[in-house]
């Protein structure tokens, strides 16, 4: 957050000495108040608050809980905790708007014990200064570790005022800057990624990177995302953890295919095969999540009875629990640990000093050729499609579009301006074909369930409703096939990104 700074205070420096230094520099400290509190930080699975430069916490002090939203501009929204959520007012509106329906998940807990005081600056400015001992915990786990920190939040004034105050603290009080606030320090203490698992700067592809290095960075990005989302998947905190883990696995397979000449064909083929194992288990759970997510609207369109809804939810729920248990066992297995370790070692290995072939080209030079090659494969396959393509044809085309999209995304930072419009069209195409494949997969599952219903003696109304649901799914598939035609024509006209 741009209007916040954290410092480590020298062991010999006490509060009275610190206040004296600030007064000599022209600052006016206000009344000092003791603080004993516990902050429980929240965010969504994709880090919506963190990405916006905000911190959402539930602060408990003296038995009372208060929701706090600290914004990047220094403003603070507060509301009493009522039934686990602010009932009305600006804070509730802000939380609802930022979360966009996603679940709020505990990121960490920070216990604070210290002194808090306001500080008027000569700027003029108003800051809030907290000198405290912080200790860290995860969710309901025990507290451990911690640090003695001096945290400054600029509540009003120009950004330069925070810089000036920071200079006073460094030179006059001997403070050393700390990286990150309490939330970031807690996550770092436990070796966890920041909310939303943003890609570390060291793994971003630069235009001047040789492909031998860029390939390792791209593979490292996927390994980072796989590791970051595994625990949330196993704990079943939010379906988006599983979704992001599945996407990272797919991208890793695609990267190994695309960069095989630069990374070693035999090693890449071996890793792709192992990733296929975990990808299949991820797909089993994700398909059921999608089925269950669309089920209410499909039941409504089919005018199904409440008995059918209960029958389906019970059986789909059981299948999901079994599929998730199998996935969790795999993610906790030595086989998966070895697989992820192999990928991380390859991604972290030094690039050859004198790479050859594709590996010797810069990312900016190689990207257009690799993207064009992927686009040609999609065009060739799409050109052989009949006027109303069958599901198998569209499924294959969906895979080719996915590889093309990933190739564009791998090099987006090297070809930023050229890829935006092209990627938007690929996303539309993939969404269309993805929705079609979802309907195909749901239809297959529904036919299997219908056979189960018939053999188990389910009420006739359930069998009738399952038939009506199959008609709904058939209609969805036909609609997606009709939408594909115009998108395909747009794709054929769209120029492939080039440097």
Wavefront OBJ file of the C-alpha trace (Angstrom):
o trace
v 0.000 0.000 0.000
v 1.476 3.298 -1.090
v 0.428 5.342 1.982
v 1.800 2.970 4.581
v 5.321 2.264 5.821
v 6.703 -0.198 8.368
v 9.973 -0.005 10.301
v 11.995 -2.044 12.763
v 12.845 0.060 15.804
v 16.349 -0.412 17.287
v 16.275 -2.368 20.532
v 17.669 0.573 22.526
v 15.042 2.997 21.223
v 11.997 3.442 23.453
v 8.731 5.297 22.877
v 9.776 8.436 24.803
v 12.978 8.682 22.784
v 11.054 8.232 19.546
v 8.594 10.985 20.433
v 11.505 13.313 21.220
v 13.040 12.677 17.786
v 9.723 13.413 16.085
v 9.180 16.661 17.999
v 12.650 17.919 17.096
v 11.821 17.255 13.423
v 8.698 19.449 13.646
v 6.057 16.783 14.220
v 3.329 16.984 16.843
v 2.486 13.637 18.499
v -0.966 13.345 20.038
v -2.088 11.354 23.044
v -0.640 7.868 23.315
v -3.158 5.056 23.805
v -2.457 1.402 24.612
v -3.504 -1.118 21.994
v -4.182 -4.811 22.495
v -6.008 -6.315 19.579
v -6.197 -9.209 17.188
v -6.635 -8.552 13.469
v -8.096 -11.338 11.369
v -7.316 -10.461 7.738
v -9.708 -11.492 4.980
v -9.587 -11.550 1.206
v -11.118 -13.425 -1.695
v -9.444 -16.376 -3.386
v -8.241 -14.099 -6.200
v -6.970 -11.397 -3.820
v -9.495 -8.761 -4.889
v -8.815 -6.503 -1.890
v -5.042 -6.888 -1.945
v -4.857 -6.173 -5.690
v -6.821 -2.966 -5.081
v -4.336 -1.879 -2.396
v -6.827 -2.499 0.419
v -6.720 -4.402 3.684
v -9.876 -5.958 5.085
v -9.706 -7.078 8.691
v -11.902 -7.925 11.629
v -10.322 -6.313 14.683
v -11.193 -7.726 18.098
v -10.330 -5.632 21.152
v -11.794 -5.795 24.658
v -14.255 -8.410 23.443
v -15.728 -6.169 20.720
v -15.259 -6.907 16.997
v -15.078 -4.249 14.293
v -14.762 -4.629 10.542
v -12.066 -2.344 9.077
v -11.341 -1.559 5.443
v -8.137 0.428 4.967
v -7.802 1.899 1.501
v -4.716 2.857 -0.453
v -5.510 6.573 -0.113
v -5.384 6.257 3.682
v -9.132 6.352 4.315
v -10.578 3.912 6.826
v -14.100 2.486 6.810
v -15.299 0.826 10.007
v -18.448 -0.920 11.171
v -19.355 -3.071 14.134
v -19.475 -6.793 13.481
v -23.097 -7.885 13.361
v -23.780 -11.564 12.750
v -20.423 -11.945 11.009
v -21.015 -9.196 8.443
v -21.672 -5.433 8.467
v -25.427 -5.088 8.080
v -25.702 -1.709 6.320
v -23.742 1.368 5.360
v -20.731 2.335 3.206
v -18.529 -0.499 4.443
v -21.025 -3.197 3.481
v -21.423 -1.608 0.037
v -17.654 -1.458 -0.383
v -17.183 -5.105 0.638
v -19.984 -6.318 -1.595
v -18.678 -4.362 -4.568
v -15.108 -5.567 -4.175
v -15.849 -9.223 -3.402
v -18.292 -9.578 -6.339
v -19.979 -12.603 -4.765
v -16.753 -14.451 -3.941
v -16.219 -15.960 -0.516
v -14.210 -14.063 2.083
v -11.412 -16.289 3.368
v -9.140 -15.841 6.372
v -5.609 -15.045 5.202
v -3.879 -14.751 8.576
v -4.251 -13.515 12.150
v -2.026 -10.865 13.698
v -1.985 -10.199 17.428
v -0.909 -6.659 18.280
v 0.215 -5.257 21.650
v 1.666 -1.763 21.836
v 1.047 1.992 21.706
v -0.895 4.051 19.186
v -0.799 7.832 18.655
v -1.755 10.395 16.003
v 1.026 12.488 14.466
v 0.566 15.914 12.885
v 3.194 16.840 10.355
v 4.459 20.224 9.193
v 3.205 19.440 5.650
v 0.420 19.624 6.802
v -0.377 15.949 7.230
v -1.956 13.559 9.706
v -0.546 10.098 10.295
v -1.354 7.225 12.614
v 1.662 5.611 14.279
v 1.614 2.214 15.960
v 4.586 0.857 17.894
v 3.797 -2.743 18.725
v 4.858 -6.328 19.063
v 3.156 -8.474 16.427
v 2.717 -12.249 16.526
v 1.238 -14.378 13.756
v -1.166 -17.290 13.337
v -3.125 -19.017 10.583
v -6.889 -19.179 10.940
v -7.456 -21.003 14.259
v -3.871 -22.168 14.712
v -1.507 -21.153 17.531
v 0.398 -17.861 17.487
v 4.108 -17.936 16.824
v 6.991 -15.869 15.512
v 6.475 -12.163 15.161
v 8.322 -8.875 15.111
v 8.614 -5.527 16.874
v 7.377 -3.035 14.319
v 6.657 0.650 13.935
v 3.835 1.118 11.441
v 2.906 4.491 9.944
v -0.321 5.097 8.006
v -0.746 8.453 6.270
v -4.371 9.419 6.846
v -4.257 12.822 5.104
v -1.638 14.783 3.171
v 0.516 14.274 0.092
v 2.529 11.115 -0.521
v 5.701 13.167 -0.108
v 4.793 13.684 3.559
v 5.092 9.945 4.199
v 8.465 9.941 2.465
v 9.638 12.860 4.616
v 8.496 11.167 7.829
v 10.168 7.923 6.735
v 13.438 9.815 6.226
v 13.176 11.242 9.762
v 12.617 7.785 11.221
v 15.560 6.321 9.313
v 18.080 9.064 10.011
v 16.889 10.437 13.363
v 15.614 7.280 15.068
v 17.803 4.675 13.370
v 14.823 2.719 12.062
v 15.237 0.171 9.290
v 12.386 -0.222 6.801
v 10.469 -3.463 6.911
v 8.973 -5.031 3.818
v 5.234 -5.316 4.143
v 2.567 -4.724 6.741
v 1.238 -7.199 9.308
v -0.650 -9.251 6.712
v 2.358 -9.566 4.420
v 4.698 -10.295 7.347
v 2.418 -13.065 8.620
v 2.150 -14.737 5.210
v 5.918 -14.470 4.728
v 6.472 -16.018 8.181
v 4.448 -19.087 7.172
v 5.927 -19.235 3.675
v 2.583 -18.519 2.016
v 1.933 -16.436 -1.117
v 0.277 -13.048 -1.006
v -3.530 -12.973 -1.464
v -4.403 -14.041 -4.997
v -0.864 -15.478 -5.420
v 0.446 -12.706 -7.735
v 3.321 -13.878 -9.910
v 6.693 -12.791 -8.453
v 8.464 -10.156 -10.584
v 11.434 -12.501 -11.111
v 9.166 -14.871 -13.087
v 7.811 -12.288 -15.519
v 8.900 -12.651 -19.128
v 10.760 -9.675 -20.611
v 11.000 -8.981 -24.373
v 14.801 -9.328 -24.295
v 14.767 -12.695 -22.470
v 16.103 -15.575 -24.514
v 13.510 -18.306 -24.939
v 15.764 -20.650 -22.937
v 15.162 -18.343 -19.952
v 11.590 -17.314 -20.841
v 10.524 -20.972 -20.992
v 11.830 -21.533 -17.478
v 10.026 -18.433 -16.231
v 6.732 -19.541 -17.778
v 7.065 -23.011 -16.277
v 8.002 -21.437 -12.939
v 4.832 -19.336 -13.019
v 2.689 -22.454 -13.367
v 4.546 -24.332 -10.623
v 4.110 -21.318 -8.334
v 0.350 -21.248 -8.986
v 0.060 -25.008 -8.528
v 1.756 -24.857 -5.135
v -0.224 -21.755 -4.105
v -3.627 -23.356 -4.796
v -3.101 -26.932 -3.615
v -3.891 -26.397 0.085
v -7.088 -24.468 -0.664
v -8.164 -27.231 -3.036
v -7.637 -29.993 -0.485
v -9.414 -27.979 2.251
v -12.246 -27.236 -0.220
v -12.279 -23.582 0.889
v -13.489 -22.255 -2.458
v -14.021 -23.990 -5.838
v -11.801 -21.336 -7.433
v -8.716 -22.848 -5.790
v -9.364 -26.065 -7.692
v -10.123 -24.111 -10.868
v -6.841 -22.166 -10.677
v -4.887 -25.318 -9.868
v -6.416 -27.013 -12.883
v -5.647 -24.038 -15.153
v -2.040 -23.907 -13.907
v -1.693 -27.639 -14.587
v -3.041 -27.205 -18.106
v -0.751 -24.261 -18.759
v 2.217 -26.227 -17.487
v 1.406 -29.031 -19.951
v 1.010 -26.498 -22.744
v 4.297 -24.795 -21.857
v 6.118 -28.132 -21.863
v 4.731 -28.840 -25.319
v 5.501 -25.371 -26.703
v 9.003 -25.046 -25.252
v 10.134 -28.672 -25.598
v 12.882 -27.739 -28.117
v 14.352 -25.309 -25.568
v 13.873 -27.449 -22.442
v 14.539 -30.965 -23.716
v 11.924 -33.045 -25.532
v 12.245 -36.259 -23.485
v 12.107 -34.497 -20.122
v 9.105 -32.403 -21.216
v 7.232 -35.448 -22.498
v 7.779 -37.266 -19.203
v 6.507 -34.308 -17.177
v 3.504 -33.832 -19.470
v 2.509 -37.453 -18.950
v 2.619 -37.112 -15.160
v 0.683 -33.842 -15.302
v -1.978 -35.657 -17.309
v -2.527 -37.932 -14.298
v -3.285 -35.088 -11.902
v -5.178 -33.127 -14.585
v -7.648 -36.012 -14.953
v -8.361 -36.043 -11.210
v -8.785 -32.262 -11.184
v -11.160 -32.518 -14.130
v -13.350 -35.058 -12.343
v -14.042 -32.642 -9.484
v -14.239 -29.507 -11.638
v -16.809 -31.064 -13.981
v -19.018 -31.834 -10.991
v -18.580 -28.283 -9.651
v -19.749 -26.879 -12.986
v -22.656 -29.328 -13.139
v -23.783 -28.405 -9.623
v -23.322 -24.688 -10.301
v -25.625 -24.761 -13.340
v -28.094 -27.226 -11.859
v -30.576 -24.748 -10.263
v -31.164 -22.786 -13.481
v -31.421 -25.959 -15.569
v -33.893 -27.515 -13.156
v -36.001 -24.384 -13.376
v -36.033 -24.450 -17.169
v -36.927 -28.152 -17.100
v -39.683 -27.429 -14.550
v -38.366 -30.268 -12.452
v -39.859 -31.193 -9.097
v -38.271 -30.644 -5.704
v -37.892 -34.409 -5.367
v -35.733 -34.513 -8.507
v -33.590 -31.657 -7.246
v -32.985 -33.473 -3.947
v -32.291 -36.780 -5.737
v -29.744 -35.172 -8.084
v -28.007 -33.097 -5.435
v -27.600 -36.128 -3.184
v -26.006 -38.236 -5.904
v -23.879 -35.471 -7.392
v -22.766 -34.463 -3.908
v -21.699 -38.026 -3.138
v -19.782 -38.265 -6.416
v -18.027 -34.975 -5.695
v -16.983 -36.059 -2.201
v -15.530 -39.262 -3.621
v -13.751 -37.413 -6.451
v -12.386 -34.779 -4.054
v -11.132 -37.464 -1.666
v -9.263 -39.153 -4.537
v -7.812 -35.785 -5.607
v -6.782 -34.854 -2.059
v -5.012 -38.202 -1.669
v -3.162 -37.614 -4.935
v -2.128 -34.059 -4.007
v -0.783 -35.332 -0.696
v 1.062 -38.239 -2.264
v 4.786 -38.644 -2.777
v 4.141 -39.013 -6.501
v 2.664 -35.502 -6.732
v 5.372 -34.048 -4.494
v 8.034 -35.542 -6.747
v 6.253 -34.250 -9.847
v 6.000 -30.684 -8.564
v 9.604 -30.846 -7.388
v 10.767 -31.917 -10.853
v 8.899 -29.055 -12.483
v 10.310 -26.534 -9.997
v 13.856 -27.843 -10.474
v 13.551 -27.529 -14.234
v 12.075 -24.038 -13.929
v 14.808 -22.994 -11.505
v 17.700 -24.511 -13.421
v 20.119 -22.049 -15.067
v 19.526 -21.451 -18.746
v 22.348 -22.684 -21.007
v 25.131 -20.145 -21.486
v 25.029 -20.816 -25.238
v 21.529 -22.008 -26.149
v 20.777 -23.215 -29.650
v 17.781 -23.094 -31.967
v 14.579 -21.791 -30.409
v 16.284 -21.272 -27.050
v 18.706 -18.747 -28.562
v 15.950 -16.426 -29.833
v 14.603 -13.526 -27.793
v 11.039 -13.741 -26.519
v 10.041 -10.743 -28.631
v 11.421 -12.407 -31.776
v 10.157 -15.937 -31.139
v 6.668 -15.101 -29.859
v 5.030 -14.147 -33.203
v 6.288 -17.314 -34.918
v 5.144 -19.590 -32.096
v 1.742 -17.897 -31.939
v 1.320 -18.079 -35.721
v 2.131 -21.807 -35.683
v -0.505 -22.418 -32.998
v -3.013 -20.282 -34.929
v -2.389 -22.264 -38.150
v -3.237 -25.537 -36.368
v -6.513 -24.083 -35.109
v -7.361 -22.648 -38.547
v -6.649 -25.937 -40.333
v -8.816 -27.930 -37.950
v -11.605 -25.364 -37.970
v -11.615 -25.210 -41.762
v -12.391 -28.924 -41.962
v -15.439 -28.560 -39.704
v -18.899 -29.098 -41.236
v -21.451 -26.283 -41.177
v -22.760 -27.622 -37.835
v -19.694 -29.272 -36.226
v -20.160 -32.365 -34.103
v -19.143 -32.344 -30.402
v -15.910 -34.272 -30.965
v -14.792 -31.797 -33.626
v -15.562 -28.808 -31.426
v -13.817 -30.396 -28.439
v -10.613 -30.833 -30.449
v -10.880 -27.264 -31.707
v -11.367 -26.075 -28.134
v -8.081 -27.715 -27.131
v -6.261 -26.038 -30.037
v -7.721 -22.639 -29.139
v -6.655 -23.184 -25.552
v -3.064 -23.857 -26.618
v -3.144 -20.766 -28.820
v -4.484 -18.640 -25.989
v -1.839 -19.913 -23.596
v 0.915 -19.182 -26.128
v -0.334 -15.586 -26.336
v -0.544 -15.288 -22.555
v 2.949 -16.686 -22.050
v 4.355 -13.829 -24.129
v 1.865 -11.123 -23.212
v 4.431 -9.044 -21.347
v 6.751 -9.277 -24.346
v 3.995 -8.319 -26.836
v 1.628 -6.353 -24.566
v -0.006 -4.021 -27.086
v -0.341 -6.543 -29.898
v -2.008 -9.356 -27.986
v -4.856 -7.616 -26.119
v -7.532 -7.627 -28.829
v -6.494 -11.037 -30.125
v -6.669 -12.540 -26.647
v -10.127 -11.070 -26.057
v -11.406 -12.883 -29.152
v -9.741 -16.131 -28.059
v -11.397 -15.825 -24.655
v -14.801 -15.451 -26.347
v -14.148 -18.491 -28.514
v -12.924 -20.561 -25.585
v -15.903 -19.521 -23.448
v -18.284 -20.544 -26.230
v -16.619 -23.907 -26.845
v -16.132 -24.445 -23.110
v -19.848 -23.938 -22.445
v -20.597 -26.380 -25.272
v -18.263 -28.996 -23.799
v -19.800 -28.460 -20.349
v -23.229 -29.241 -21.815
v -21.835 -32.354 -23.542
v -20.180 -33.582 -20.331
v -23.320 -32.848 -18.292
v -25.430 -34.769 -20.803
v -23.183 -37.818 -20.515
v -23.337 -37.654 -16.723
v -27.103 -37.216 -16.805
v -27.613 -40.261 -19.012
v -25.542 -42.274 -16.553
v -27.664 -40.935 -13.690
v -30.822 -41.797 -15.583
v -29.658 -45.406 -15.839
v -28.935 -45.373 -12.114
v -32.391 -43.956 -11.410
v -34.089 -46.623 -13.494
v -32.190 -49.474 -11.862
v -32.662 -48.156 -8.311
v -36.415 -47.751 -8.617
v -36.543 -43.953 -8.471
v -40.018 -42.378 -8.767
v -41.310 -42.001 -12.361
v -41.325 -38.211 -11.921
v -37.536 -38.250 -11.474
v -37.072 -40.153 -14.738
v -39.358 -37.720 -16.553
v -37.477 -34.729 -15.138
v -34.119 -36.213 -16.147
v -35.440 -36.521 -19.685
v -36.526 -32.885 -19.617
v -33.064 -31.888 -18.345
v -31.466 -33.718 -21.267
v -33.610 -31.609 -23.593
v -32.433 -28.443 -21.842
v -28.815 -29.515 -22.289
v -29.406 -30.384 -25.938
v -30.753 -26.873 -26.441
v -27.695 -25.364 -24.759
v -25.393 -27.305 -27.062
v -27.274 -26.193 -30.172
v -27.153 -22.577 -29.025
v -23.382 -22.697 -28.491
v -22.843 -24.290 -31.893
v -24.833 -21.496 -33.522
v -22.772 -18.878 -31.640
v -19.516 -20.463 -32.781
v -20.024 -19.618 -36.480
v -19.824 -15.797 -36.169
v -16.917 -16.051 -33.714
v -15.047 -18.315 -36.113
v -15.468 -15.820 -38.932
v -14.100 -13.048 -36.706
v -11.124 -15.221 -35.789
v -10.280 -15.907 -39.437
v -10.269 -12.165 -40.162
v -8.250 -11.180 -37.073
v -4.537 -10.643 -37.680
v -2.156 -12.752 -35.611
v -0.057 -10.603 -33.213
v 3.364 -9.695 -34.578
v 6.192 -7.622 -33.158
l 1 2 3 4 5 6 7 8 9 10 11 12 13 14 15 16 17 18 19 20 21 22 23 24 25 26 27 28 29 30 31 32 33 34 35 36 37 38 39 40 41 42 43 44 45 46 47 48 49 50 51 52 53 54 55 56 57 58 59 60 61 62 63 64 65 66 67 68 69 70 71 72 73 74 75 76 77 78 79 80 81 82 83 84 85 86 87 88 89 90 91 92 93 94 95 96 97 98 99 100 101 102 103 104 105 106 107 108 109 110 111 112 113 114 115 116 117 118 119 120 121 122 123 124 125 126 127 128 129 130 131 132 133 134 135 136 137 138 139 140 141 142 143 144 145 146 147 148 149 150 151 152 153 154 155 156 157 158 159 160 161 162 163 164 165 166 167 168 169 170 171 172 173 174 175 176 177 178 179 180 181 182 183 184 185 186 187 188 189 190 191 192 193 194 195 196 197 198 199 200 201 202 203 204 205 206 207 208 209 210 211 212 213 214 215 216 217 218 219 220 221 222 223 224 225 226 227 228 229 230 231 232 233 234 235 236 237 238 239 240 241 242 243 244 245 246 247 248 249 250 251 252 253 254 255 256 257 258 259 260 261 262 263 264 265 266 267 268 269 270 271 272 273 274 275 276 277 278 279 280 281 282 283 284 285 286 287 288 289 290 291 292 293 294 295 296 297 298 299 300 301 302 303 304 305 306 307 308 309 310 311 312 313 314 315 316 317 318 319 320 321 322 323 324 325 326 327 328 329 330 331 332 333 334 335 336 337 338 339 340 341 342 343 344 345 346 347 348 349 350 351 352 353 354 355 356 357 358 359 360 361 362 363 364 365 366 367 368 369 370 371 372 373 374 375 376 377 378 379 380 381 382 383 384 385 386 387 388 389 390 391 392 393 394 395 396 397 398 399 400 401 402 403 404 405 406 407 408 409 410 411 412 413 414 415 416 417 418 419 420 421 422 423 424 425 426 427 428 429 430 431 432 433 434 435 436 437 438 439 440 441 442 443 444 445 446 447 448 449 450 451 452 453 454 455 456 457 458 459 460 461 462 463 464 465 466 467 468 469 470 471 472 473 474 475 476 477 478 479 480 481 482 483 484 485 486 487 488 489 490 491 492 493 494 495 496 497 498 499
